[in-house]
Amino acid sequence: MKLREAMPGVNPSNLTLYPDPAKAASVATGPNEMPFLNPYTGQVPGTGSTGMRKFLRVMTDWHRWLGLSGEKRSLGKAVTGAGNLSFLFLVITGIYLWWPQTWTRRIVRMIVCFRLGLNPKARDYNWHHALGFWCTIPLVLVIASGVVISYPWASNLVFRLAGSEPSFQSGRPGGKPGMGRDMAQVPLQLEGLDKLVQNAGNQTQDWQSINFRLPRANDKTVAFTIDTGSGAKPQHRSTVVLDRSSGNIVRSERFEDMDKGIQARLWMSFVHSGEY
């Protein structure tokens, strides 16, 4: 492979392709590495901003586990989960304190609308309530979805509210397929891959990206994640699993075909990350 010639010792896992002929393909090779490939020649024009990727990885580790690693991550996750619950309590009690005893047009206008020409004290009162009202909507979504991610009981509650049985495991459902450490030791087997990619792309004419794990020698199928949007909305993603030998579809699943609980849980993940 051209990639291994340019970067000896690299162990590629996932490949992302785009329909734009001027856009380079990207390969996941590590937590802070994503080399770009010329989709026609396989040459490596660059590796992107490794410094920025490392920075974002550090920020993610702090956000999820307070920067802890190994067995200590469970402690970090417990602390961040408790923080989510605390913030949710603050927001809900803030709504209670804000809630007017009587609803009139004048009171609603004083609370939700920014007013000009007020004296400093009245202006501060008005801005505090108006900012609080409009910020409450995204805050509740971001914090509540964080609680769902932090606690299995909250995730199970989402499934039950959607009328489904809990079935979600750790990780983002419907996300990009990953690769375990043991699988990294199995050699790649790329024969016939071009045909599989073409068959996957033919399933959706307006696709914007196709992501898949590069097949290993012992893989009998290849799963493709096809996105018809910007990558920020789960309802634009679908999964197509193809048989490696025949190229036939083994399984195809669109967002609307998924269990309602999975759909709700997916929506929560994308809302919390800000992508949605």
Buried (B, 14 or more C-beta within 10 A) or exposed (E): BEBEEBBEEBBBBBBBBBEEEEEBBBBBBBEBBBBBBEBEEEEBEEBBEEEEBEEEEEEEBEEBBBBBEEEEBEEBBBEBBEBBBEBBEEBBEBEEEEEEEEEEEEEEEBBEEEEEEEEEEEBEBBEEBBEBBEEBEEBBBBBBBBBBBBBEEBBBBBBEEBEBEBEBEEEBBBBBBEBEEEEEEEEBBEEBBEEBBEBBBEBBEEBBBBBBBBBBEEBEEBBBBBBBBEBEBBBBBBBBBBBBEEBEEBEBBBBEEBBEBBBBBBBBBBBBBEEB
